[in-house]
Amino acid sequence: MTAENWKQSSEIDSYLTNNPFSPPNDREEALPQIHHLQLHFLPLQQQKRKKHCVDLIACDIREPAVPGNLRRRRQDREMASPQLEDGNSFSYGNYTIYNFKGGGSFTITVMMILNHFFTLILKPLHQPRFVCQMLSGIAAGPNGLALFPAISELVTPFKSNMMMETMGNFGLVLYVFLAGLEMDISTIKGIQKKVMSIAIAGILPPMLIGFLLYLLFKDHQDEKFISGGLIWGISLSVTSFPDLARVLSDLKILHTDMGRMALSAGLVNDLFPWTLLVIVVTVVNMGERYYFAPLTLIFLIFCWYGLRPAISWLIRHTSKDGQFTDLHFYFILSGVMVCALITDAIGSQSLIGALMFGLIMPNGELGLKLRDKFGYFVSEIMMLAFFITTGLRIDMSFLFKFNLGAMKKNLEVIFIIVLASTAKCISTSIVSFCYRMPAHDAMALGLLISTKGVLSLIIINAGRNLQCLDNKEFTAMAYAILLMTAMVKPIIILIYKSFMRIKQHKNRSMERSKPDSELRILACVHSIRNLSGIINLLKISNPTKKSPLSVFVAHLVELVGRASAMLIIHDTGKPVGLLGRERAESEQIISAFKDFESSYEEAVSVQPLTAVSPYSSIHEDICALAEDKQVTLVLVPFHKLPKADGVLQEENNTFRNINQNLLASASCSIGILVDRGFGPATRRESDPGTIAELQLAMIFIGGPDDREALAYALRVAGYPRMNLVVVRFVASKDVTDIRTNTLKASAAQVDDDYINEFRFRTMGSENITYVEKASDSGDETVTAMRTIFHEFDMYIVGRGEGFVSPLTSGLSEWTDCPELGPIGDTIVSSGFAQQATVLVIQQSVPAAAKSSGHGHMTWRLGNQFS
């Protein structure tokens, strides 16, 4: 008998029944067969009842009957040399030198090592956690460590299989409960027709294709071929909502239009297969006793309409000021186990009860604390037991046959795996394209909806336990799920990188905007200390119904204690998704900006957001958000905060790095606000709700940054109580410009044209004054500002990045903060403007206008004021 004859459960039953105590004749051949049988070919629920017989057979093989004299000679040899006992213990004589037999804890340790190993090597390929965990399970299975029997007996000993399965099932129950906490099925009511059509396209065609592929793959039809086909179809149609949300978060598109559409469709694609799974499992388990099937539906209805309001009432009346004790967590975990037990007892899946209990839990701080408290332990430790039990069932050895018939069958298997892994993506992309989505967006959405996860493995494991799938069918679908999930992130990143290289979204700047167009601003806030300065600046930005402000407020929070970064849009005006101090600050920030919005009626719209991300990469989130919202100006606070006397405090290097990274990577204009109020001499304390008459100075040296600053200053000049003085420093005739003559002429011509347009448009404005001042060097420029232009409440300057002028010569070498530019740093660090607010603006320079040649810079003329 060969190992191939042991694969089917019926043949195993026959062998154990007819030969319960007599081993095969060939001892060397039988041991691998017994080992292979124990680890891989028995369904886990059958292992317990067959373990006794298998152990007897293995014992009989290891201890064949020998004559007494041969037994004594063998004992003498064992006394004289070290021996390996049971593959795990070395002994020398009567002394045991090494005694280690593996077990559950060692198995989990090895799985954690494998998981971290795959995470490390697959990180450059942007693979999600699910792929790494599944590969870890496969590596511990028949196609990995099981190829080395000595290692396999330590890592996956047969005696620990039942313990691993129990631990994996318990981890699955908790994982599904936590997944239910993240879902809000009430949002299904508001799903648009377009999104619902895309969601249906991700369910029905893949389910039909999965059923047909199963019929093509199956060698023969039996009484359970319909159930097996449905299992394949359901596993192809499902979208793992938690894994999809994690992928969107990693790609920084969680709350973009694409991300919200993918999440809405993914929610439908997640809940609908659960319903089908309940039906299939209940019908298969009950056999002809179909009258038990409605019990599951009755229990789910009771949970939603009876248990859900009861739990909400209990939590409200037992928590004090939003504080939860360990008793709350014990109660919730007990409820999860009870619901899982009930659904399992009535013939359905225990996971259905756990998912339902997660769905009925009230959203809010309790759910966040539950995820923070148990999320890492469940996903990184408990779930490893599930992945290893799944990996032990995945065996591709049937592909490694090289006769003609087998190779033909192997090609069919590979074709089926590839087609199964692309069916959902293709159907969803076609429907999305029919709704006139761009081709790259349609393909990206199809890939996102194809994200698989733990739920897909749950479905095929359920089919394996119900004996609807055999080992080949289970393995083929497992690899299709792995391939489908592994290709999502790399292909999406490739699509959008290629698209962005071609498109390079046209640079948004105030210089090129129409005078009365809407100004879209992304205001970044670290804490409530930045509120007053940002809001006051927005007030003087002259929002009107004709020229409104669209403000996106991003509260920047450092990522601590969460699995992945996230971007939260507070549609309800409440800081959902935050805890403790972060939540309190977010509430104040949202309230302050909502009050600002209400005071300007239709002239201002505010959208509060919270970006939770590592500070080392949060600038990428800001840039992605600015690109998605197509903002013109990103406002960020300076990394130093002023004291009462205006002197800046110690710097925060973390905030400084964020600002520097934004200046280097943003595709729109960046404004760094050094907030010191608007000058105590002109502040009217009698009317604290308004800003008093202000004196604003705009220092113009030249270059695109200064033109951008002048465009913003012109908008601010429309504020009723604003007096604007534009000071243009020009080089004396006897000063030689250090730029080349060609670039000098072109850049100067652009500046002159822009200034002339500005003077022409403002010639009738009494509150706008234009002044020219000659200067020979940077020292003369600073002296003029200190002696003549020092009594202002606010200064607006350009950063001057890449612009070299004799008017600022020598200043760059002495700057403490190069992100402010030579003029901005001089004003901030000088004593004459110690009480003045400074806004430094950098315009995003188009790619075609960036450095060309040997470090020289040319400037492209924009649309000015047209």
C-alpha positions in Angstrom: 0.0 0.0 0.0 1.4 3.4 -1.0 0.8 6.8 0.6 -1.5 7.7 -2.3 -4.0 5.0 -1.2 -4.2 6.5 2.3 -5.6 9.9 1.2 -9.3 9.2 1.1 -11.0 8.9 4.5 -13.0 5.8 3.4 -9.8 3.9 2.6 -8.2 4.9 5.9 -11.3 3.6 7.7 -11.1 0.3 5.8 -7.5 -0.2 6.6 -7.8 0.6 10.3 -10.9 -1.7 10.5 -9.3 -4.7 8.8 -5.8 -4.3 10.1 -6.1 -2.6 13.5 -3.1 -4.2 15.1 -1.0 -5.7 12.3 1.5 -3.4 10.6 2.5 -3.6 6.9 5.3 -5.9 6.1 7.8 -3.2 5.0 8.6 -1.2 8.1 10.6 1.4 6.3 7.7 2.0 3.9 5.0 2.0 6.6 6.5 4.7 9.0 6.3 7.5 6.4 2.8 6.4 5.6 1.6 6.5 9.2 3.3 9.9 9.7 1.7 11.3 6.5 -1.6 9.9 7.6 -1.4 11.5 11.0 -0.5 15.0 9.8 -2.3 15.6 6.6 -4.9 13.3 5.2 -7.3 12.9 8.2 -9.9 15.6 8.7 -9.2 17.1 12.1 -12.5 16.1 13.6 -11.8 12.5 12.7 -8.3 12.4 14.2 -9.4 11.9 17.8 -11.3 8.7 17.3 -8.6 7.2 15.1 -5.6 8.3 17.2 -5.7 5.2 19.3 -5.6 2.8 16.4 -2.9 4.8 14.6 -0.7 4.9 17.8 -1.1 1.1 18.1 0.0 0.6 14.5 3.0 3.0 14.9 3.9 1.3 18.1 3.7 -2.2 16.5 6.0 -1.0 13.7 8.6 0.5 16.0 8.7 -2.6 18.2 8.7 -5.7 16.0 9.0 -9.1 17.7 12.6 -10.3 17.9 14.2 -13.3 19.6 15.5 -12.9 23.1 19.2 -13.1 22.2 18.8 -10.4 19.6 17.0 -8.2 22.0 19.8 -8.5 24.6 22.4 -7.7 21.9 20.4 -4.6 20.9 20.2 -3.5 24.6 23.9 -3.9 24.9 24.5 -1.6 21.9 22.0 1.0 23.3 24.0 1.0 26.6 27.2 1.6 24.7 26.1 4.5 22.5 23.7 7.5 22.6 20.2 6.6 21.2 17.4 8.7 19.8 14.2 7.8 21.5 10.9 8.6 19.8 12.7 11.1 17.5 13.0 13.6 20.4 15.1 12.2 23.3 18.8 11.3 23.4 20.0 8.9 26.1 23.3 7.4 27.0 22.9 4.3 29.2 20.5 5.2 31.9 21.0 8.9 31.6 18.8 11.1 29.4 21.0 13.8 27.7 18.2 15.7 25.9 14.5 15.3 26.3 12.3 17.6 24.1 9.2 16.5 22.3 7.9 19.8 21.0 4.3 20.7 21.6 1.8 23.6 21.2 3.9 26.4 22.7 6.9 25.4 20.5 4.6 25.3 17.5 3.3 28.8 18.1 6.9 30.1 18.6 8.0 28.6 15.3 4.9 30.1 13.6 5.7 33.5 15.0 9.3 33.3 13.7 8.0 32.2 10.3 5.4 35.0 10.3 8.0 37.7 11.1 10.4 36.2 8.5 7.8 36.4 5.7 6.7 39.8 6.9 10.3 41.0 6.6 11.1 39.6 3.2 7.7 40.5 1.7 7.5 44.0 3.0 9.2 45.5 -0.1 6.5 43.7 -2.2 3.8 45.4 -0.1 2.2 42.2 0.9 -0.6 42.3 3.6 -0.4 40.5 6.9 -2.8 37.8 5.8 -0.4 36.6 3.0 2.5 36.4 5.4 0.4 34.4 8.0 -0.9 32.0 5.3 2.6 31.4 3.9 3.7 30.7 7.5 1.1 28.0 7.8 2.0 26.5 4.4 5.7 26.5 5.4 4.8 24.4 8.4 2.7 22.0 6.3 3.3 19.1 3.9 5.1 21.3 1.4 7.4 22.8 4.0 8.8 21.5 7.3 6.9 18.2 6.9 9.5 17.3 4.2 11.9 16.9 7.1 10.3 14.3 9.5 12.6 15.0 12.4 11.8 18.7 12.3 8.1 18.1 11.6 7.7 15.9 14.6 8.9 18.7 16.8 7.0 21.6 15.2 3.7 19.8 14.4 3.5 16.6 16.6 0.4 14.6 16.1 -0.5 14.8 19.8 -0.8 18.7 19.6 -3.2 18.7 16.5 -6.3 18.7 18.6 -5.0 21.4 20.9 -4.0 23.6 17.9 -7.4 23.2 16.4 -9.1 24.1 19.6 -6.9 27.2 20.0 -7.5 28.1 16.4 -11.2 27.9 16.7 -11.2 30.0 19.8 -9.0 32.6 18.1 -11.4 32.5 15.1 -14.4 33.2 17.3 -12.6 36.3 18.8 -11.3 37.4 15.4 -14.8 37.3 13.9 -16.2 39.2 16.9 -13.6 41.9 16.5 -14.4 42.1 12.8 -18.1 42.6 13.6 -17.1 45.5 15.8 -15.6 47.3 12.8 -18.7 46.9 10.6 -21.6 49.2 10.6 -24.4 47.6 8.6 -26.6 50.6 9.0 -24.5 52.2 6.2 -26.0 49.7 3.8 -29.2 51.8 3.7 -27.4 54.8 2.2 -25.4 52.9 -0.4 -25.8 54.3 -3.9 -27.2 52.4 -6.8 -23.8 52.5 -8.5 -22.0 51.0 -5.5 -24.6 48.3 -5.0 -24.4 47.3 -8.7 -20.6 47.0 -8.3 -21.1 44.9 -5.1 -23.5 42.6 -6.9 -21.1 42.2 -9.7 -18.5 41.1 -7.2 -20.9 38.4 -5.8 -23.0 36.7 -8.5 -20.6 36.2 -11.4 -17.7 34.9 -9.2 -20.1 32.5 -7.5 -21.3 31.1 -10.8 -17.7 30.9 -12.1 -16.6 29.2 -8.9 -19.4 26.6 -9.2 -18.5 25.8 -12.8 -14.7 25.6 -12.1 -15.5 23.2 -9.3 -17.4 20.9 -11.7 -14.4 21.1 -14.1 -11.9 20.3 -11.3 -13.8 17.5 -9.7 -12.9 14.0 -10.9 -16.3 12.5 -10.2 -19.7 13.6 -9.0 -21.0 12.4 -5.7 -24.0 13.4 -3.5 -22.1 16.4 -2.1 -20.9 18.0 -5.4 -23.5 20.8 -5.2 -22.4 21.7 -1.7 -18.8 21.6 -2.8 -19.5 23.9 -5.8 -21.4 26.3 -3.5 -18.4 26.4 -1.1 -16.1 27.3 -4.0 -18.5 29.9 -5.3 -18.9 31.5 -1.9 -15.2 31.6 -1.2 -14.6 33.4 -4.6 -17.4 35.9 -4.1 -16.4 37.0 -0.5 -14.5 40.2 0.3 -12.8 40.3 3.6 -13.9 43.6 5.1 -11.2 43.9 7.8 -8.4 43.0 5.4 -9.8 45.4 2.8 -9.9 48.3 5.4 -6.3 47.5 6.3 -5.2 47.5 2.7 -6.9 50.8 2.0 -5.3 52.2 5.1 -1.9 51.0 4.1 -2.4 52.5 0.6 -3.4 55.9 2.2 -6.8 55.9 0.3 -9.1 54.8 3.1 -11.2 57.9 3.0 -10.8 58.9 -0.6 -13.7 58.5 -3.0 -12.2 55.3 -4.2 -11.7 54.1 -0.6 -15.3 54.8 0.5 -16.7 53.1 -2.6 -14.5 50.0 -2.0 -15.5 49.9 1.6 -19.2 50.1 0.9 -19.1 47.5 -1.8 -16.8 45.3 0.4 -19.3 45.4 3.3 -22.0 44.0 1.1 -19.6 41.4 -0.3 -18.7 40.4 3.2 -22.2 40.1 4.7 -23.9 38.4 1.8 -21.5 35.3 1.7 -22.0 35.0 5.5 -25.7 34.5 4.8 -25.0 31.9 2.1 -22.5 30.1 4.4 -25.2 29.9 7.2 -27.6 28.3 4.8 -25.1 25.8 3.3 -23.7 24.8 6.7 -27.1 24.5 8.3 -28.5 22.4 5.4 -25.5 20.0 5.3 -25.4 19.6 9.0 -29.1 19.0 9.5 -29.5 16.5 6.6 -33.2 15.8 6.4 -34.0 17.7 9.6 -34.7 21.0 7.8 -37.0 22.2 10.6 -33.8 23.2 12.6 -32.8 25.7 9.9 -35.2 28.5 11.0 -33.8 28.4 14.5 -30.7 30.2 13.3 -32.8 33.0 11.7 -34.9 33.3 14.9 -31.8 33.6 17.0 -30.3 36.3 14.8 -33.5 38.3 14.8 -33.6 38.0 18.6 -30.0 39.3 18.8 -30.7 42.3 16.7 -34.1 43.4 18.1 -33.8 42.1 21.7 -30.3 41.7 22.7 -28.8 44.7 21.0 -31.0 47.4 22.9 -30.5 45.4 26.1 -26.7 45.5 25.8 -26.8 49.2 24.9 -28.9 50.0 28.0 -26.7 47.9 30.3 -23.5 49.6 29.1 -24.9 53.1 29.4 -26.1 52.5 33.0 -22.9 50.6 34.2 -20.2 52.8 32.8 -19.1 55.9 34.7 -18.1 58.9 32.5 -17.2 56.6 29.6 -14.9 54.5 31.8 -15.0 50.7 31.5 -13.8 48.2 34.0 -12.5 44.6 33.5 -16.0 43.4 34.4 -17.3 44.9 31.2 -14.7 43.0 29.2 -15.4 39.8 31.0 -19.1 40.2 30.3 -18.6 40.9 26.6 -16.2 37.9 26.2 -18.7 35.7 27.9 -21.4 36.9 25.6 -19.3 36.1 22.6 -18.8 32.5 23.8 -22.5 32.1 24.6 -23.6 33.3 21.2 -21.1 31.1 19.5 -22.2 28.1 21.5 -25.9 28.7 20.7 -25.4 28.9 16.9 -23.2 25.9 17.0 -25.7 23.9 19.0 -28.6 24.7 16.6 -26.6 23.3 13.6 -25.0 26.5 12.3 -21.4 27.8 12.6 -20.2 29.1 15.9 -18.6 32.0 14.1 -22.1 33.3 13.1 -23.0 33.9 16.7 -19.6 35.6 17.3 -20.1 37.9 14.3 -23.6 38.8 15.3 -22.5 39.7 18.8 -19.9 42.0 17.3 -22.5 43.6 15.0 -24.9 44.4 17.9 -22.3 45.9 20.1 -22.7 49.7 20.3 -20.2 51.7 18.3 -18.0 54.1 20.2 -15.2 54.1 22.8 -16.0 50.6 24.1 -15.4 49.0 20.7 -12.1 50.9 20.3 -10.9 49.7 23.7 -11.9 46.1 22.9 -9.9 46.3 19.6 -6.9 47.9 21.3 -7.0 45.4 24.2 -7.5 42.2 22.3 -6.7 42.9 18.7 -2.9 42.2 18.7 -3.2 39.1 20.8 -5.9 37.6 18.7 -4.4 38.4 15.3 -0.8 37.8 16.0 -0.9 34.8 18.4 -4.3 33.1 18.6 -4.9 33.2 14.8 -1.5 31.5 14.2 -3.0 28.2 15.5 -5.7 28.6 12.8 -3.2 29.2 10.1 -1.1 26.2 11.0 -4.1 23.9 11.0 -5.1 25.3 7.6 -1.5 24.9 6.4 -1.4 21.2 7.4 -4.3 20.6 5.0 -2.7 22.3 2.0 -0.7 19.8 0.0 0.4 20.4 -3.6 2.2 17.1 -3.9 -0.4 15.9 -6.5 1.1 18.4 -8.9 4.6 16.9 -8.8 3.9 14.1 -11.3 5.5 14.1 -14.7 3.7 11.5 -16.7 1.7 12.8 -19.7 -1.7 12.3 -18.1 -0.7 13.9 -14.8 0.9 16.9 -16.5 -2.2 17.6 -18.5 -4.2 17.5 -15.3 -1.7 19.7 -13.6 -2.1 22.4 -16.3 -5.8 22.2 -15.8 -5.3 22.8 -12.1 -3.1 25.8 -12.7 -5.5 27.2 -15.2 -8.4 26.8 -12.7 -6.4 28.5 -9.9 -5.5 31.5 -12.1 -9.0 31.9 -13.4 -10.5 31.6 -10.0 -8.1 34.3 -8.6 -9.1 36.8 -11.4 -12.8 36.1 -11.8 -14.0 38.6 -9.1 -11.6 41.3 -10.3 -12.6 41.0 -13.9 -16.4 41.1 -13.2 -16.2 44.1 -10.9 -13.9 46.0 -13.2 -16.2 45.5 -16.2 -19.3 46.8 -14.3 -17.2 49.8 -12.9 -16.1 50.7 -16.4 -19.7 50.5 -17.6 -20.4 53.3 -15.0 -17.8 55.4 -16.9 -15.1 55.1 -14.3 -11.6 55.7 -15.7 -9.9 52.4 -16.7 -7.2 52.6 -14.0 -9.9 53.3 -11.3 -12.1 50.5 -12.5 -9.2 48.0 -12.4 -8.1 49.3 -9.0 -11.6 49.0 -7.6 -11.8 45.4 -9.0 -8.6 44.5 -7.3 -9.6 46.0 -4.0 -13.0 44.2 -4.0 -11.0 41.0 -4.7 -9.2 41.3 -1.3 -9.5 38.0 0.5 -8.7 37.1 4.1 -9.6 34.9 7.0 -13.2 34.6 6.0 -12.3 32.9 2.7 -10.2 30.3 4.7 -13.1 29.9 7.1 -15.4 29.0 4.2 -13.2 26.4 2.7 -12.3 24.9 6.1 -16.0 24.6 6.7 -16.3 22.7 3.4 -13.5 20.5 4.4 -14.9 19.7 7.8 -18.3 18.9 6.2 -16.4 16.6 3.7 -17.8 18.7 0.8 -14.2 19.3 -0.4 -11.4 16.8 -0.6 -7.7 17.6 -0.1 -7.1 18.5 -3.8 -10.1 20.8 -4.0 -9.2 22.5 -0.7 -5.6 23.0 -1.7 -6.5 24.5 -5.1 -8.9 27.0 -3.6 -6.5 27.9 -0.8 -3.8 28.8 -3.4 -6.3 30.8 -5.5 -7.2 32.8 -2.3 -3.5 33.4 -1.6 -2.8 34.5 -5.2 -5.8 36.7 -5.3 -4.8 38.6 -2.1 -1.1 38.8 -2.9 -1.6 40.6 -6.2 -3.9 43.4 -4.9 -1.5 45.9 -3.4 1.5 45.5 -5.7 -0.7 45.9 -8.9 -2.6 48.9 -7.4 0.6 50.6 -6.5 2.0 49.9 -10.0 -1.1 51.2 -11.7 -1.2 54.5 -9.7 2.5 55.1 -9.9 2.4 54.7 -13.7 -0.7 56.8 -13.9 0.7 59.6 -11.8 3.9 59.6 -13.8 1.8 60.2 -16.9 -0.7 62.5 -15.4 1.2 64.5 -12.8 -1.9 66.3 -11.6 -1.6 69.9 -12.7 -0.1 72.0 -10.0 -2.6 74.0 -8.0 -1.6 77.5 -7.0 -3.3 80.8 -6.1 -1.2 82.6 -8.8 -2.9 80.6 -11.5 -6.4 80.7 -10.0 -9.1 83.0 -11.0 -9.6 86.0 -8.6 -13.1 85.0 -7.4 -12.8 81.3 -7.5 -13.2 79.0 -4.5 -10.1 78.6 -2.4 -9.6 75.1 -1.0 -7.3 74.9 2.1 -6.1 72.0 4.1 -5.4 73.2 7.6 -3.2 70.9 9.7 -3.5 71.1 13.5 -1.3 69.3 16.0 -3.1 70.4 19.1 -5.5 73.0 20.4 -2.6 75.5 20.8 -2.7 75.9 17.0 -6.4 76.7 16.8 -6.5 80.4 17.3 -3.7 81.2 14.8 -5.2 79.0 12.0 -8.8 80.2 12.5 -7.7 83.9 12.6 -5.8 83.4 9.4 -8.8 81.8 7.7 -11.0 84.7 8.9 -8.8 87.3 7.2 -8.7 85.2 4.1 -11.9 87.1 3.1 -14.4 84.3 2.6 -17.5 85.5 0.7 -20.3 83.8 -1.2 -18.7 84.9 -4.4 -15.3 83.6 -3.4 -15.9 81.0 -0.7 -13.5 79.0 1.4 -13.5 75.2 1.5 -11.5 74.2 4.6 -10.4 70.6 5.3 -9.1 70.4 8.9 -6.7 67.6 9.6 -5.9 66.9 13.2 -2.5 65.2 13.1 -2.2 62.3 15.6 0.8 60.1 16.0 0.2 56.4 15.5 0.6 54.6 18.8 -0.7 51.2 19.7 -2.6 50.5 16.5 -2.0 48.0 13.8 -2.2 50.4 10.9 -2.6 54.1 10.1 -6.0 55.5 9.5 -7.7 58.6 8.2 -11.0 59.4 10.0 -13.6 61.7 8.4 -15.9 63.1 11.1 -19.1 63.3 9.1 -21.3 63.5 12.3 -19.1 66.1 13.9 -18.0 63.6 16.6 -14.4 62.3 17.0 -15.2 58.7 16.2 -12.2 56.4 16.4 -10.2 58.2 19.1 -9.7 57.7 22.8 -8.6 59.7 25.9 -6.7 62.9 25.3 -6.8 62.6 21.5 -10.6 62.4 21.6 -10.9 65.5 23.9 -8.6 67.5 21.7 -10.4 66.4 18.6 -13.7 67.5 20.1 -12.4 71.0 20.8 -10.9 71.3 17.3 -14.1 70.1 15.6 -16.2 72.5 17.8 -14.0 75.5 17.1 -14.0 75.0 13.3 -17.8 74.3 13.3 -18.3 77.6 15.1 -16.2 79.3 12.5 -18.2 77.7 9.7 -21.5 78.8 11.2 -20.4 82.4 11.5 -19.9 82.7 7.8 -23.1 80.9 6.6 -22.6 79.9 2.9 -19.1 81.5 2.6 -17.2 78.7 4.5 -17.5 74.9 4.4 -15.5 72.9 6.9 -14.7 69.2 6.8 -13.0 67.9 10.0 -10.7 64.9 9.7 -8.2 63.1 11.8 -5.0 61.6 10.4 -3.5 58.9 12.6 -0.2 57.8 11.2 3.5 57.6 12.2 5.0 61.0 12.2 7.8 59.8 9.9 5.3 59.2 7.1 2.3 61.4 8.0 3.4 63.9 5.3 2.4 61.2 2.7 -1.1 61.1 4.2 -1.3 64.9 4.0 -0.1 65.0 0.4 -2.5 62.2 -0.6 -5.4 64.0 1.1 -4.5 67.3 -0.6 -4.4 65.5 -3.9 -7.7 63.8 -3.3 -9.4 67.0 -2.2 -7.6 69.1 -4.8 -6.7 71.8 -2.3 -4.7 74.8 -3.4 -2.9 75.6 -0.1 -1.8 73.5 2.8 -1.4 75.4 6.1 0.9 73.9 8.8 1.9 75.5 12.1 5.6 76.4 12.7 7.4 73.9 14.9 8.1 76.5 17.6 5.3 78.1 19.7 5.6 81.6 21.1 5.6 82.6 24.8 3.5 85.5 26.1 6.2 88.0 25.1 6.5 86.6 21.5 9.8 84.8 22.0 9.7 81.4 20.5 10.0 78.4 22.7 12.1 75.3 22.2 11.6 73.6 18.9 9.8 70.4 18.2 12.0 68.5 15.7 9.3 66.0 14.9 6.9 68.8 13.7 9.8 70.4 11.9 10.6 67.2 10.0 6.9 67.0 8.9 7.1 70.6 7.5 10.3 69.9 5.7 8.9 66.7 4.2 5.8 68.5 3.0 7.8 71.3 1.4 9.8 68.6 -0.5 6.9 66.5 -1.7 3.6 68.5 -1.9 2.0 69.1 -5.3 0.3 72.3 -4.1 1.3 75.4 -2.3 2.5 75.1 1.4 2.1 77.8 4.0 4.0 77.7 7.3 2.3 79.9 9.9 4.4 81.4 12.7 1.5 82.5 15.0 2.1 85.4 17.4 -1.3 86.9 17.3 -1.9 90.0 15.3 0.1 92.6 17.3 -1.1 93.8 20.7 -0.9 97.5 19.7 -3.8 97.1 17.3 -5.9 94.6 19.1 -9.3 95.7 20.3 -10.2 93.9 23.5 -13.6 95.5 23.7 -14.8 93.3 20.8 -13.1 90.0 21.3 -15.2 88.2 18.7 -13.7 90.3 15.8 -10.3 91.1 14.6 -9.3 94.7 14.8 -7.8 96.8 12.0 -4.6 95.1 10.8 -1.4 96.3 9.1 -0.2 93.7 6.7 3.2 93.8 4.9 4.1 91.6 1.9 7.8 91.5 1.1 8.5 90.8 -2.6 11.9 89.8 -3.8 11.0 87.8 -6.8 10.4 84.2 -8.0 7.4 81.9 -7.9 7.1 81.7 -4.1 6.8 85.5 -3.8 4.3 85.7 -6.6 2.2 83.0 -4.8 2.5 85.0 -1.5 1.4 88.2 -3.3 -1.6 86.4 -4.8 -2.7 85.3 -1.2 -2.0 88.8 0.1 -4.3 90.3 -2.5 -7.1 88.0 -1.3 -6.4 88.9 2.3 -6.5 92.6 1.3 -10.2 92.3 0.6 -10.9 91.8 4.3 -12.8 94.9 5.6 -10.3 95.9 8.3 -7.0 95.2 6.4 -4.3 97.6 5.2 -1.9 96.0 2.8 1.6 97.4 2.0 3.5 95.5 -0.8 7.2 96.3 -0.5 9.2 95.3 -3.6 13.0 95.3 -3.2 14.8 95.9 -6.4 18.5 95.7 -7.1 20.4 98.9 -7.8 21.6 99.4 -11.3 25.3 99.0 -10.4 24.7 95.6 -8.8 25.4 92.6 -11.0 22.9 89.8 -10.7 24.6 86.5 -9.9 22.1 84.7 -12.1 22.9 84.0 -15.8 21.8 86.7 -18.2 19.2 84.5 -19.9 17.6 83.4 -16.7 17.8 86.8 -15.2 15.8 88.3 -18.1 13.1 85.6 -18.2 12.6 85.5 -14.4 12.6 89.3 -14.1 10.1 89.6 -16.9 7.7 87.2 -15.2 8.0 89.1 -11.9 7.5 92.5 -13.7 4.5 91.3 -15.6 2.9 90.0 -12.4 3.6 93.2 -10.4 2.2 95.3 -13.2 -1.0 93.2 -13.3 -1.3 93.6 -9.5 -0.8 97.4 -9.6 -3.3 97.7 -12.4 -6.0 95.8 -10.5 -5.4 97.6 -7.2 -4.9 101.1 -8.4 -8.3 102.2 -7.0 -7.9 100.5 -3.6 -7.2 102.9 -0.8 -6.1 100.1 1.6 -3.4 98.8 -0.7 -0.1 100.5 -1.0 2.8 99.6 -3.3 6.4 100.6 -2.4 9.7 99.9 -4.2 12.9 100.0 -2.3 16.4 99.7 -3.8 18.9 97.5 -2.2 22.5 96.4 -2.9 22.7 93.3 -0.6 21.0 91.2 1.9 22.3 93.4 4.7 20.7 96.5 3.2 17.4 94.6 2.7 17.3 93.6 6.4 18.3 97.2 7.5 15.4 98.6 5.4 12.9 96.2 7.0 14.2 96.9 10.5 14.1 100.7 10.2 11.2 101.4 7.8 8.9 98.4 7.5 8.8 97.2 11.1 5.4 98.3 12.5 3.2 95.6 11.1 0.9 93.0 12.6 1.6 90.4 10.0 4.1 89.6 7.3 3.5 87.4 4.2 6.6 86.4 2.4 7.7 83.8 -0.1 10.1 81.1 0.9 12.3 81.8 -2.2 13.3 78.1 -2.7 15.6 77.8 -5.7 15.6 81.6 -6.4 19.0 83.3 -6.0 19.1 87.1 -5.8 21.7 89.6 -4.7 18.9 91.2 -2.6 19.2 88.2 -0.1 22.9 87.5 -0.5 24.6 86.4 2.7 21.3 85.7 4.5 21.0 82.0 3.7 24.3 81.3 5.5 22.9 82.6 8.7 19.4 81.1 8.7 18.4 78.9 11.6 15.3 77.6 9.9 15.8 77.1 6.1 12.2 76.0 5.7 11.2 79.7 6.2 13.6 81.0 3.6 16.1 83.9 4.1 13.5 86.6 4.5 11.1 84.6 6.6 13.8 83.4 8.9 15.1 87.0 9.3 11.7 88.4 10.3 11.0 85.6 12.7 14.4 85.7 14.5 14.7 89.5 14.5 13.7 91.8 17.4 11.7 94.3 15.3 8.9 91.9 14.5 8.8 90.0 17.7 5.0 90.5 18.2 4.1 89.9 14.5 2.6 86.8 12.8 4.6 85.6 9.8 3.2 83.4 7.0 5.8 81.8 4.7 4.5 80.4 1.4 6.1 78.1 -1.1 4.5 77.5 -4.5 4.6 74.1 -6.0 6.8 74.4 -9.0 5.7 72.4 -12.1 8.0 69.6 -13.1 8.8 71.2 -16.4 9.9 74.4 -14.6 12.2 72.8 -12.1 15.9 72.8 -12.4 17.3 72.5 -15.9 20.9 72.6 -16.9 23.6 73.2 -14.3 21.5 74.2 -11.4 19.9 77.2 -13.1 16.2 77.8 -12.7 13.6 79.1 -15.2 10.2 80.2 -14.3 7.0 79.6 -16.3 4.6 82.5 -16.7 1.1 81.6 -15.2 -2.3 82.9 -16.0 -1.8 85.8 -13.5 -5.1 87.4 -12.8 -7.1 86.2 -15.8 
